[in-house]
Amino acid sequence: MRKHRDSEAERLIEFASMWTPYGGPDEEEILVHFGTSWLRFIERLWQVIPDSNCAQGKFAV
């Protein structure tokens, strides 16, 4: 099941979800996958989460 109607937003959410058990991705991983800084990644992630199907309380960054 898709978590978000926007494929870029879905990629952000999936990537963050994958890294959450490890304390989140480091700056280098974010740069390689998204071409942006850690801060911009987090800002964008928080913008897309409200419109997603992520279960509340099961996602943390």
DSSP file (Angstrom, degrees, kcal/mol; ACC not computed):
  #  RESIDUE AA STRUCTURE BP1 BP2  ACC     N-H-->O    O-->H-N    N-H-->O    O-->H-N    TCO  KAPPA ALPHA  PHI   PSI    X-CA   Y-CA   Z-CA
    1    1 A M              0   0    0      0, 0.0     2,-0.1     0, 0.0    52,-0.0   0.000 360.0 360.0 360.0 133.6    0.0    0.0    0.0
    2    2 A R        -     0   0    0      1,-0.1     3,-0.1    50,-0.0     5,-0.0  -0.428 360.0-156.8 -69.7 145.3    1.3    3.4   -0.9
    3    3 A K  S    S+     0   0    0      1,-0.3    50,-2.6    -2,-0.1    51,-0.3   0.615  76.2  20.2 -95.9 -16.3    1.9    5.8    2.0
    4    4 A H        -     0   0    0     48,-0.2    -1,-0.3    49,-0.1    48,-0.1  -0.995  65.2-132.1-153.9 146.8    1.6    9.0    0.0
    5    5 A R  S    S+     0   0    0     46,-0.4     2,-0.5    -2,-0.3    -1,-0.1   0.723  93.6  74.3 -73.5 -20.7    0.1   10.1   -3.3
    6    6 A D  S  > S-     0   0    0      1,-0.1     4,-2.4    42,-0.1     5,-0.2  -0.839  74.0-149.6 -96.2 122.1    3.4   11.9   -4.3
    7    7 A S  H  > S+     0   0    0     -2,-0.5     4,-2.1     1,-0.2    -1,-0.1   0.849  97.1  51.8 -63.9 -34.8    6.2    9.5   -5.3
    8    8 A E  H  > S+     0   0    0      2,-0.2     4,-2.2     1,-0.2    -1,-0.2   0.927 111.1  47.9 -65.5 -43.6    8.9   11.8   -4.1
    9    9 A A  H  > S+     0   0    0      1,-0.2     4,-2.4     2,-0.2    -2,-0.2   0.896 110.0  52.6 -63.2 -39.9    7.2   12.1   -0.7
   10   10 A E  H  X S+     0   0    0     -4,-2.4     4,-2.8     1,-0.2     5,-0.2   0.903 107.4  51.7 -62.5 -41.2    6.8    8.4   -0.6
   11   11 A R  H  X S+     0   0    0     -4,-2.1     4,-2.6     2,-0.2     5,-0.2   0.918 109.7  50.0 -60.3 -44.0   10.6    7.9   -1.2
   12   12 A L  H  X S+     0   0    0     -4,-2.2     4,-2.6     2,-0.2     5,-0.2   0.938 113.5  45.4 -58.9 -48.1   11.4   10.3    1.7
   13   13 A I  H  X S+     0   0    0     -4,-2.4     4,-2.7     2,-0.2    -2,-0.2   0.922 114.0  47.8 -64.5 -46.0    9.1    8.5    4.0
   14   14 A E  H  X S+     0   0    0     -4,-2.8     4,-2.3     2,-0.2    -1,-0.2   0.916 113.1  48.9 -61.1 -43.8   10.3    5.0    3.0
   15   15 A F  H  X S+     0   0    0     -4,-2.6     4,-1.6    -5,-0.2    -2,-0.2   0.937 113.8  45.2 -62.3 -48.0   14.0    6.1    3.4
   16   16 A A  H  X S+     0   0    0     -4,-2.6     4,-1.5    -5,-0.2    -2,-0.2   0.897 112.3  52.3 -63.6 -40.5   13.4    7.7    6.8
   17   17 A S  H  < S+     0   0    0     -4,-2.7    -1,-0.2     1,-0.2    -2,-0.2   0.895 107.3  52.4 -62.0 -40.7   11.4    4.6    7.9
   18   18 A M  H  < S+     0   0    0     -4,-2.3    -1,-0.2     1,-0.2    -2,-0.2   0.875 116.1  39.6 -62.8 -37.8   14.2    2.3    6.9
   19   19 A W  H ><>S+     0   0    0     -4,-1.6     5,-2.3     1,-0.2     3,-1.8   0.627  90.0  91.2 -88.8 -14.9   16.8    4.3    8.9
   20   20 A T  G ><5S+     0   0    0     -4,-1.5     3,-1.9     1,-0.3    -1,-0.2   0.863  81.8  56.0 -53.2 -43.9   14.7    5.1   12.0
   21   21 A P  G 3 5S+     0   0    0      0, 0.0    -1,-0.3     0, 0.0    -2,-0.1   0.720 109.0  50.0 -62.5 -17.1   15.8    2.0   13.9
   22   22 A Y  G < 5S-     0   0    0     -3,-1.8    -2,-0.2    -4,-0.1    -3,-0.1   0.210 129.4 -91.5-105.5  13.5   19.4    3.1   13.5
   23   23 A G  T < 5S-     0   0    0     -3,-1.9    -3,-0.2    -4,-0.1    -4,-0.1   0.580  78.4 -66.7  88.6  10.4   18.9    6.7   14.7
   24   24 A G  S   <S-     0   0    0     -5,-2.3     2,-0.1    -8,-0.1    -8,-0.1  -0.053  71.4 -56.5  94.0 162.1   18.2    8.1   11.3
   25   25 A P        -     0   0    0      0, 0.0     2,-0.1     0, 0.0    -9,-0.0  -0.382  53.1-119.3 -74.4 152.6   20.3    8.5    8.2
   26   26 A D     >  -     0   0    0      1,-0.1     4,-2.0    -2,-0.1     3,-0.3  -0.453  31.9 -99.7 -86.7 168.8   23.5   10.4    8.3
   27   27 A E  H  > S+     0   0    0      1,-0.2     4,-2.5     2,-0.2     5,-0.2   0.852 121.0  54.9 -56.3 -39.6   24.1   13.5    6.2
   28   28 A E  H  > S+     0   0    0      2,-0.2     4,-2.5     1,-0.2    -1,-0.2   0.914 107.1  49.3 -64.5 -43.6   26.1   11.6    3.6
   29   29 A E  H  > S+     0   0    0     -3,-0.3     4,-2.4     1,-0.2     5,-0.2   0.909 112.6  48.5 -60.7 -42.7   23.4    9.1    2.9
   30   30 A I  H  X>S+     0   0    0     -4,-2.0     4,-2.9     2,-0.2     5,-0.7   0.915 111.4  49.8 -64.2 -43.6   20.8   11.9    2.6
   31   31 A L  H  X5S+     0   0    0     -4,-2.5     4,-1.5     3,-0.2    -2,-0.2   0.916 112.5  47.3 -61.6 -44.4   23.1   13.8    0.2
   32   32 A V  H  <5S+     0   0    0     -4,-2.5    -2,-0.2     1,-0.2    -1,-0.2   0.917 121.7  34.7 -63.9 -44.7   23.7   10.7   -2.0
   33   33 A H  H  <5S+     0   0    0     -4,-2.4    -2,-0.2    -5,-0.2    -1,-0.2   0.810 137.3  15.0 -83.9 -31.2   20.0    9.7   -2.2
   34   34 A F  H  <5S-     0   0    0     -4,-2.9    -3,-0.2    -5,-0.2    -2,-0.2   0.511  87.7-127.3-125.6  -8.5   18.3   13.1   -2.2
   35   35 A G  S  <<S+     0   0    0     -4,-1.5     2,-0.3    -5,-0.7    -4,-0.2   0.833  74.0 101.3  66.0  32.6   21.0   15.7   -3.1
   36   36 A T  S    S-     0   0    0     -6,-0.6    -1,-0.2    -9,-0.1    -2,-0.2  -0.882  75.0 -90.5-141.8 170.2   20.1   17.9    0.0
   37   37 A S     >  -     0   0    0     -2,-0.3     4,-2.2    -3,-0.1     5,-0.1  -0.342  38.3-110.0 -79.1 164.7   21.2   18.6    3.5
   38   38 A W  H  > S+     0   0    0      1,-0.2     4,-2.4     2,-0.2     5,-0.2   0.914 118.8  51.8 -59.2 -44.8   20.0   16.8    6.6
   39   39 A L  H  > S+     0   0    0      1,-0.2     4,-2.5     2,-0.2    -1,-0.2   0.922 110.4  46.6 -62.1 -45.4   18.1   19.9    7.7
   40   40 A R  H  > S+     0   0    0      2,-0.2     4,-2.7     1,-0.2    -1,-0.2   0.888 110.8  53.9 -64.6 -38.1   16.3   20.3    4.4
   41   41 A F  H  X S+     0   0    0     -4,-2.2     4,-2.5     2,-0.2    -2,-0.2   0.934 111.0  45.4 -58.9 -47.8   15.5   16.5    4.4
   42   42 A I  H  X S+     0   0    0     -4,-2.4     4,-2.4     2,-0.2    -2,-0.2   0.913 112.5  50.9 -64.5 -43.8   13.9   16.8    7.8
   43   43 A E  H  X S+     0   0    0     -4,-2.5     4,-1.2     1,-0.2    -2,-0.2   0.935 113.2  45.2 -58.3 -47.0   12.0   19.9    6.9
   44   44 A R  H  X S+     0   0    0     -4,-2.7     4,-1.7     1,-0.2    -2,-0.2   0.894 110.4  54.8 -65.2 -40.1   10.6   18.2    3.7
   45   45 A L  H  X S+     0   0    0     -4,-2.5     4,-2.0     1,-0.2     3,-0.3   0.928 107.7  48.7 -59.4 -46.7    9.8   15.0    5.7
   46   46 A W  H  < S+     0   0    0     -4,-2.4    -1,-0.2     1,-0.2    -2,-0.2   0.760 108.4  56.1 -66.9 -23.8    7.7   16.9    8.2
   47   47 A Q  H  < S+     0   0    0     -4,-1.2     4,-0.3    -5,-0.2    -1,-0.2   0.860 113.9  38.2 -72.3 -35.8    5.9   18.7    5.3
   48   48 A V  H >< S+     0   0    0     -4,-1.7     3,-0.9    -3,-0.3    -2,-0.2   0.729  97.7  76.6 -91.4 -22.7    4.8   15.4    3.7
   49   49 A I  G >< S+     0   0    0     -4,-2.0     3,-2.2     1,-0.2     5,-0.3   0.898  87.7  59.1 -58.3 -43.9    4.0   13.3    6.8
   50   50 A P  G 3  S+     0   0    0      0, 0.0    -1,-0.2     0, 0.0    -2,-0.1   0.807 108.4  46.4 -58.3 -27.3    0.6   14.9    7.5
   51   51 A D  G <  S+     0   0    0     -3,-0.9   -46,-0.4    -4,-0.3    -2,-0.2   0.319 100.3  93.8 -93.8   7.9   -0.6   13.9    4.0
   52   52 A S  S <  S-     0   0    0     -3,-2.2   -48,-0.2    -4,-0.2   -49,-0.1  -0.389  79.8-123.4 -96.9 174.0    0.6   10.3    4.3
   53   53 A N        +     0   0    0    -50,-2.6   -49,-0.1    -2,-0.1     2,-0.1   0.122  61.7 139.9 -98.8  17.6   -0.9    7.1    5.4
   54   54 A C        -     0   0    0    -51,-0.3     2,-0.3    -5,-0.3     5,-0.1  -0.402  61.6-110.7 -63.0 135.0    1.8    6.5    8.1
   55   55 A A    >   -     0   0    0      1,-0.1     3,-1.9     3,-0.1     4,-0.2  -0.507  36.9-108.9 -68.2 130.5    0.3    5.2   11.3
   56   56 A Q  T 3  S+     0   0    0     -2,-0.3    -1,-0.1     1,-0.3    -3,-0.0  -0.356 102.2  18.3 -61.5 135.6    0.5    7.8   14.0
   57   57 A G  T 3  S+     0   0    0      2,-0.3    -1,-0.3    -3,-0.0    -2,-0.1   0.326 105.7  86.4  86.7  -8.1    3.0    7.0   16.7
   58   58 A K  S <  S+     0   0    0     -3,-1.9     2,-0.4     1,-0.1    -2,-0.1   0.312  81.0  62.9-104.8   7.5    4.9    4.4   14.5
   59   59 A F        +     0   0    0     -4,-0.2     2,-0.4    -5,-0.1    -2,-0.3  -0.989  57.1 162.7-136.8 125.8    7.1    7.0   12.8
   60   60 A A              0   0    0     -2,-0.4     0, 0.0   -44,-0.1     0, 0.0  -0.999 360.0 360.0-142.4 144.0    9.8    9.1   14.4
   61   61 A V              0   0    0     -2,-0.4    -1,-0.1   -37,-0.0   -19,-0.0   0.303 360.0 360.0-128.3 360.0   12.7   11.1   13.2
